[in-house]
């Protein structure tokens, strides 16, 4: 009978076993090995440091404390060397317990501290953004006179200096120290040199970083690949993507072979510059190189580049070409974020579900930060607040990126109080956190609160214990891009000019996104000349910049200029016209009566520019024809469309044209279609009431209002506002809540009587109620735009242009009254309604009464 021989027992773990497991990244196994050492004597000063390092890597604070206790019991904390104490200091910091790390350092006798002790302390302070305290630790180290500064020390010090933007002198002193002690000599390790590059970039001294970089590039070996990569990366992070691309070309010309880090750093520049052709060239290089093709960081950057340029299908092709086992977390994150950024929220959520369920890939903080916006927007996803609970259960609630995404989600849901509570929980909020909260305020229409936050973000912390070196958070290009639309909504050019001044002082004016937002802001505030001046000064323009100015010319009734700008755009090749471009230029043709040119553009857009005639573009053509009175042709365009929800815009344009030309039969057809498609939209009922009232069909008008009440549909009240001395003054029709209401009404009465004497006749067809003419005239006298104009005439400096904005379309009577007032007082009056601008001068309007 055969005997079974048991396999030999595995040898017990030793200190060498633990060191090996930690070095291989098997941190959980390293901790298990330590706990199973055969005898307590085996746990020595060789076994503890690698085990502590594993606890730090796992962010396991409980294990770190247990190892701390074990070292105390065996008197190994500081003996025979401070290696155990140094490792514990780093572990506590990485586990998020700075207080424990500092207490451990303070408990270490000064004579037992070595250079590593100070390096660990400085690194821990930097990890918690205690930049000035990190430099204090360096000074204490140098004061002892026993420890030299290593490259490791210098890298941490340069990181601290890079975040003390208020004092560039510290960074230059660190540079001088590095030079004096030979850290930048040719042949030395490049970590300090690359850290110095990053420091100058973070301080906003990118030109200094470039001068430093050129010294390395001019070296006989042309500099190592890490230095070139650092320069490309910091230029991209500084928003100087064009220069980053030039450095990439220079790298190849110098004979330095790009690696995966190079390409992963350069691809975001291609995305931001919309240089998809260069991105494809890089993609081709990747395909030809097996190592690059297998690099998950490069694949993730390719996915991000394509998705960021609205080529989500290409991004998905790259994603699908990578075998599922090889898809790293970063690639899943890039594809999920790509879907979310493209507004393909259901696809983002579906991929998020598959990520863990099918691929077994646990989501990270980056994953959650990417998918949360999709959760917030998706109507199909009901459990929005429940995602917050998921985040808490995953232990991610303290992550800044996740906190920012949660703030964004709650802001979109209109719960700004919750968003603010999350913000207040963030330790030392950075510019991204501030921008997220500011964006939430702007989205919810809390423009004044948004500006207050911008002021608040620039103030140093007032809490002495928590103040991080008086560090202030300065607005960046994202902040400005967020605020400028708020100025446009309020028609507040004074605030917009303040932002423009900040952009100029901080070299942000040439940023394409900021420049485009400035062009849009000035145009929507009625300052078209300033809008064009900003456009002309931009060194580079994208399709958004062109679209904004074309739209601006159309809104101001300058159709010929809008069409000329479109032709220049198409000829320049700087940007390719897209659907929005054609919506802008067709709207300009509509407002200016350029019917033939509008039809020519519509019929040629697919042939000449590859733009498909979407439902929105059909609606624009309906508006072009309808406004010109060619209602039958407009009706024919709608009839050629597939019936359904996508016809809403076209029928709305048709209904507006019927009101303008008092065509009751077609107006009734358009209204009935809209009642079927959008039964709860008040503007459709109001337009039909206008049509009936103008035709004297009071019974039908009353019936429509009854239908509104039956469905619970309420007309949005008219509101007009004017900016004076940095404050926004709002007026409602007939209201008396404004502090100066009595004065304004009295001034409006005086203007009214003077207008009547000079030939003004109220257009009572604008009143929807069947009352006598005198009562109709009384209602018209205190329309919101008239009150806002009267207030401006009372309070604005003599001769100043009066700029008023309204949330609805200006009525015919207020339009006529504004013409009279502009002539009587000798002022220019600029009135912006929901559709366009009206510039009133000397009794005439820029629209030529074609609106």
Residue pairs with C-beta under 8 A, 6 or more apart in sequence:
12 36
12 37
12 38
12 42
13 33
13 34
13 36
13 37
14 37
14 42
14 47
15 42
15 44
15 46
15 47
16 46
17 33
18 30
18 33
18 34
18 47
18 50
18 51
18 54
19 46
19 47
19 50
21 27
21 29
21 30
21 33
21 50
21 54
22 30
22 50
22 51
22 53
22 54
22 57
23 50
25 57
27 53
27 54
27 55
27 57
27 58
28 54
28 58
30 50
30 51
30 54
31 51
31 54
31 55
31 58
31 60
31 63
34 43
34 47
34 48
34 51
34 67
37 43
37 47
40 74
43 70
43 74
44 74
44 76
45 76
45 79
45 80
45 81
45 83
45 84
48 67
48 70
48 71
48 76
48 84
48 87
49 83
49 84
49 86
49 87
51 67
52 64
52 67
52 84
52 87
52 88
52 90
52 91
53 87
53 90
53 91
54 63
55 63
55 64
55 67
55 91
55 95
56 64
56 87
56 90
56 91
56 94
56 95
57 94
59 94
59 95
59 96
60 95
61 92
61 95
61 96
61 97
64 88
64 91
64 92
64 95
67 88
67 91
68 77
68 88
68 104
70 76
71 77
71 84
71 85
71 88
76 84
77 84
77 85
77 88
78 84
78 85
78 108
78 109
78 112
81 114
82 108
82 112
82 113
82 114
82 116
82 117
83 116
85 104
85 108
85 112
85 117
86 114
86 116
86 117
86 120
88 104
89 101
89 104
89 105
89 117
89 120
89 121
89 124
90 101
90 120
90 123
90 124
92 98
92 100
92 101
92 104
92 124
93 101
93 120
93 123
93 124
93 127
93 128
94 127
96 398
98 124
98 125
98 127
98 128
98 130
101 121
101 124
102 121
102 124
105 113
105 117
105 120
105 121
108 117
110 144
113 144
113 147
114 147
115 141
115 147
115 148
115 150
115 153
118 137
118 138
118 140
118 141
118 147
118 153
119 150
119 152
119 153
119 156
121 137
122 134
122 137
122 138
122 141
122 153
122 156
122 157
122 160
123 156
125 131
125 133
125 134
125 137
125 160
126 134
126 156
126 159
126 160
129 163
129 428
129 468
129 471
130 468
130 469
131 160
131 161
131 163
131 164
131 468
131 469
131 471
132 160
132 164
132 468
132 469
133 469
134 156
134 157
134 160
135 157
135 160
135 161
135 164
135 170
138 149
138 153
138 157
141 147
141 149
141 153
142 149
149 157
149 177
149 181
151 183
151 188
151 189
151 191
151 192
152 191
154 174
154 177
154 178
154 183
154 192
154 195
155 191
155 192
155 195
157 174
158 171
158 174
158 192
158 195
158 196
158 198
158 199
159 195
159 198
159 199
161 170
161 171
161 174
161 199
161 203
162 171
162 198
162 199
162 200
162 201
162 202
162 203
163 202
163 471
164 170
164 171
164 469
164 471
165 202
165 203
165 204
165 474
166 470
166 471
166 472
168 203
168 205
171 199
171 200
171 203
171 205
174 196
174 199
175 196
178 184
178 192
178 196
182 188
183 192
183 193
184 192
184 193
184 196
186 219
190 224
190 226
190 227
193 212
193 216
193 227
194 226
194 227
194 230
196 212
197 209
197 212
197 213
197 227
197 230
197 231
197 234
198 209
198 230
198 234
200 206
200 208
200 209
200 212
201 209
201 234
201 235
201 237
201 238
204 238
206 234
206 235
206 238
206 240
209 231
209 234
210 231
210 243
213 223
213 227
213 231
213 247
216 223
216 227
217 223
217 227
217 228
217 250
217 254
222 254
222 255
222 256
223 254
223 256
224 256
225 256
225 257
225 258
225 259
225 261
225 262
226 261
228 247
228 251
228 256
228 258
228 262
229 259
229 261
229 262
229 265
231 244
231 247
232 244
232 247
232 248
232 251
232 262
232 265
232 266
232 269
233 244
233 265
235 241
235 243
235 244
235 247
235 269
236 244
236 265
236 266
236 268
236 269
236 272
239 272
239 477
239 511
241 268
241 269
241 270
241 272
241 273
242 269
242 273
242 540
244 265
244 266
244 269
245 266
245 269
245 270
245 273
245 275
245 278
248 258
248 262
248 266
248 269
251 258
251 262
252 258
258 266
258 285
259 292
260 291
260 292
260 295
260 297
260 298
261 297
263 282
263 285
263 286
263 292
263 298
263 301
264 295
264 297
264 298
264 300
264 301
266 282
267 279
267 282
267 298
267 301
267 302
267 304
267 305
268 301
268 304
268 305
268 308
269 275
270 276
270 278
270 279
270 282
270 305
271 279
271 304
271 305
271 308
271 309
272 308
274 309
274 542
276 305
276 306
276 309
276 311
279 302
279 305
279 306
279 309
282 302
283 302
283 318
285 292
286 292
286 293
286 295
286 298
286 299
286 302
287 293
292 298
293 299
294 326
296 322
296 326
296 327
296 328
296 330
296 331
297 330
299 318
299 319
299 322
299 331
300 328
300 330
300 331
300 333
300 334
301 334
302 315
302 318
303 315
303 318
303 319
303 331
303 334
303 335
303 338
304 315
304 334
304 337
304 338
305 315
306 312
306 314
306 315
306 318
306 338
307 315
307 334
307 335
307 337
307 338
307 339
307 341
307 342
308 338
308 341
310 342
312 338
312 339
312 342
312 344
315 334
315 335
315 338
316 335
319 327
319 331
319 334
319 335
322 331
324 359
327 359
327 361
329 361
329 362
329 364
329 366
329 367
330 366
332 351
332 355
332 359
332 361
332 367
333 364
333 366
333 367
333 370
335 351
336 348
336 351
336 352
336 355
336 367
336 370
336 371
336 374
337 348
337 370
339 345
339 347
339 348
339 351
339 374
340 348
340 370
340 371
340 373
340 374
343 377
345 373
345 374
345 375
345 377
345 378
345 381
346 374
346 378
346 380
348 370
348 371
348 374
349 371
349 374
349 375
349 378
349 381
352 363
352 367
352 371
352 374
355 361
355 363
355 367
356 362
356 363
363 371
363 394
365 396
365 399
365 401
365 402
366 401
368 387
368 391
368 394
368 396
368 399
368 401
368 402
368 405
369 399
369 401
369 402
369 404
369 405
370 405
372 387
372 402
372 405
372 406
372 408
372 409
373 405
373 408
373 409
373 412
374 381
375 381
375 384
375 387
375 409
376 384
376 408
376 409
376 412
376 413
377 412
384 409
384 413
387 409
388 397
388 406
388 409
391 397
391 402
391 406
396 402
397 403
400 426
400 429
400 430
400 432
400 433
403 422
403 423
403 425
403 426
403 433
404 432
404 433
404 436
406 419
406 422
407 419
407 422
407 423
407 433
407 436
407 437
407 440
408 419
408 436
408 439
408 440
410 416
410 418
410 419
410 422
410 440
411 419
411 436
411 437
411 439
411 440
411 441
411 443
411 444
412 440
412 443
414 444
416 440
416 441
416 444
416 446
419 437
419 440
420 437
423 429
423 433
423 436
423 437
426 433
427 466
428 466
428 468
428 471
429 473
430 473
431 457
431 473
431 474
431 475
431 476
431 478
431 479
432 478
434 453
434 454
434 457
434 473
434 479
435 476
435 478
435 479
435 482
437 453
438 450
438 453
438 454
438 457
438 479
438 482
438 483
439 482
441 447
441 449
441 450
441 453
442 450
442 482
442 483
442 485
442 486
445 489
447 486
447 487
447 489
447 490
447 728
448 728
450 482
450 483
450 486
451 483
451 486
451 495
454 475
454 479
454 483
457 472
457 473
457 474
457 475
458 472
458 473
458 474
458 475
459 472
460 467
460 470
460 471
460 472
461 467
461 468
461 470
461 471
474 506
475 483
475 502
476 508
477 508
477 511
477 513
477 514
480 499
480 502
480 503
480 508
480 514
480 517
481 513
481 514
481 517
483 495
483 499
484 496
484 499
484 514
484 517
484 518
484 520
484 521
485 517
485 520
485 521
487 493
487 495
487 496
487 499
487 521
487 525
488 496
488 520
488 521
488 523
488 524
488 525
489 524
490 721
490 723
490 728
490 805
491 524
491 525
491 526
491 721
491 722
491 723
491 803
491 804
491 805
491 832
492 525
492 723
492 728
493 521
493 522
493 525
493 526
493 527
493 530
493 723
493 803
494 723
494 726
495 723
495 726
496 518
496 521
496 522
496 525
499 518
499 521
500 509
500 518
500 534
502 508
503 509
503 511
503 514
503 518
508 514
509 515
509 518
509 534
509 537
510 538
510 539
512 538
512 540
512 541
512 542
512 544
512 545
513 544
515 534
515 535
515 537
515 538
515 541
515 545
516 541
516 542
516 544
516 545
516 548
518 531
518 534
519 531
519 534
519 535
519 545
519 548
519 549
519 552
520 531
520 548
520 552
521 531
522 528
522 530
522 531
522 534
523 531
523 548
523 549
523 551
523 552
523 555
523 556
524 552
524 555
524 832
525 803
526 556
526 801
526 803
526 830
526 832
526 837
526 839
528 552
528 553
528 556
528 558
531 549
531 552
532 549
535 541
535 545
535 549
538 545
540 574
541 574
541 575
542 574
542 575
543 575
543 576
543 577
543 578
543 580
543 581
545 575
546 565
546 569
546 574
546 575
546 577
546 581
547 578
547 580
547 581
547 584
549 565
550 562
550 565
550 566
550 569
550 581
550 584
550 585
550 588
551 562
551 584
551 587
551 588
553 559
553 561
553 562
553 565
553 588
554 562
554 584
554 585
554 587
554 588
554 589
554 590
554 591
554 592
554 836
555 587
555 591
555 832
555 835
555 836
555 837
556 836
556 837
556 839
556 846
557 591
557 592
557 836
557 837
557 838
557 839
557 846
557 847
557 848
557 850
557 851
558 588
558 592
558 846
559 588
559 589
559 591
559 592
559 593
559 594
560 592
560 594
562 584
562 585
562 588
562 589
562 592
563 585
563 588
563 589
563 594
563 597
563 601
566 577
566 581
566 584
566 585
566 601
569 575
569 577
569 581
570 577
570 608
570 609
576 609
577 605
577 609
577 611
578 611
579 611
579 612
579 614
579 616
579 617
581 611
582 601
582 602
582 605
582 609
582 611
582 617
582 620
583 616
583 617
583 620
585 598
585 601
586 598
586 601
586 602
586 617
586 620
586 621
586 623
586 624
587 620
587 623
588 594
589 595
589 597
589 598
589 601
589 624
590 598
590 620
590 623
590 624
590 627
591 627
591 835
591 836
591 847
591 850
591 851
592 850
593 627
593 628
593 850
594 624
595 624
595 625
595 628
595 630
598 620
598 621
598 624
599 621
599 624
599 625
602 613
602 617
602 620
602 621
602 624
605 611
605 613
605 617
606 612
606 613
611 617
615 641
615 646
615 647
615 649
615 650
616 649
618 637
618 638
618 641
618 649
618 650
619 649
619 650
619 652
619 653
620 653
621 634
621 637
622 634
622 637
622 638
622 650
622 653
622 654
622 657
623 653
623 656
623 657
625 631
625 633
625 634
625 637
625 657
626 634
626 653
626 654
626 656
626 657
626 658
626 660
626 661
627 657
627 660
627 850
629 657
629 661
631 654
631 657
631 658
631 661
631 663
631 666
634 653
634 654
634 657
635 654
635 666
635 669
637 650
638 647
638 650
638 651
638 654
641 647
641 650
645 677
647 673
647 677
648 674
648 677
648 678
651 670
651 673
651 674
651 677
652 670
652 674
652 683
652 684
654 666
654 670
655 667
655 670
655 671
655 674
655 684
655 687
655 688
656 687
657 663
658 664
658 666
658 667
658 670
658 687
658 691
659 667
659 687
659 690
659 691
659 694
662 691
662 694
662 695
663 691
664 691
664 692
664 695
664 697
667 687
667 688
667 691
668 688
671 684
671 685
671 687
671 688
671 691
674 681
674 684
675 684
675 685
678 684
679 711
679 713
680 711
680 712
680 713
681 713
682 708
682 713
682 714
682 715
682 716
683 716
685 704
685 705
685 707
685 708
685 713
685 715
686 715
686 768
688 704
689 701
689 704
689 705
689 768
690 766
690 768
692 698
692 700
692 701
692 704
693 701
693 765
693 767
693 768
694 765
698 770
701 768
701 770
702 770
705 768
708 714
708 715
716 807
716 808
717 732
717 733
718 732
718 733
718 783
718 784
718 785
718 806
718 807
718 808
719 730
719 731
719 732
719 784
719 806
719 807
719 808
720 730
720 731
720 784
720 785
720 787
720 788
720 804
720 805
720 806
720 807
721 728
721 729
721 730
721 731
721 788
721 804
721 805
722 728
722 729
722 788
722 789
722 791
722 792
722 802
722 803
722 804
722 805
723 729
723 803
724 791
724 792
724 795
724 796
729 738
729 788
729 791
730 738
731 738
731 744
731 784
731 787
731 788
731 791
732 784
733 779
733 782
733 783
733 784
733 787
734 779
734 782
735 741
735 784
735 787
736 742
736 745
738 744
738 791
740 791
740 794
740 795
743 794
744 787
744 790
744 791
744 794
745 782
745 787
747 790
747 791
747 793
747 794
748 781
748 782
748 786
748 787
748 790
749 781
751 790
751 793
751 821
751 824
752 781
754 824
755 817
755 820
755 821
755 824
758 820
758 824
759 820
760 816
760 817
760 820
762 776
762 777
762 780
762 781
762 813
763 780
763 811
763 812
763 813
763 816
764 773
764 776
764 777
764 780
764 813
765 812
766 780
766 811
766 812
766 813
767 776
767 779
767 780
769 776
769 779
780 811
780 813
780 814
783 811
783 813
783 814
784 806
785 804
785 806
785 810
785 814
785 818
785 831
786 814
786 817
788 804
788 806
789 802
789 804
789 818
789 821
789 829
789 831
792 802
792 803
792 804
792 829
793 802
793 821
793 825
793 827
796 802
799 827
800 827
801 827
801 828
801 829
801 830
802 827
802 828
802 829
802 830
803 830
803 832
804 829
804 830
804 831
804 832
805 831
805 832
805 833
806 831
806 832
806 833
806 834
807 834
808 833
808 834
809 833
809 834
809 835
810 818
810 831
810 833
810 838
814 831
815 831
815 838
815 845
815 849
815 851
818 829
818 831
818 838
818 840
818 845
819 840
819 843
819 844
819 845
820 843
821 827
821 829
821 840
822 828
822 829
822 840
822 841
822 842
822 843
822 844
823 842
823 843
826 842
828 839
828 840
828 841
829 839
829 840
830 837
830 838
830 839
830 840
831 837
831 838
831 840
832 838
835 851
836 847
836 851
837 846
838 845
838 846
838 847
838 851
839 845
839 846
840 846
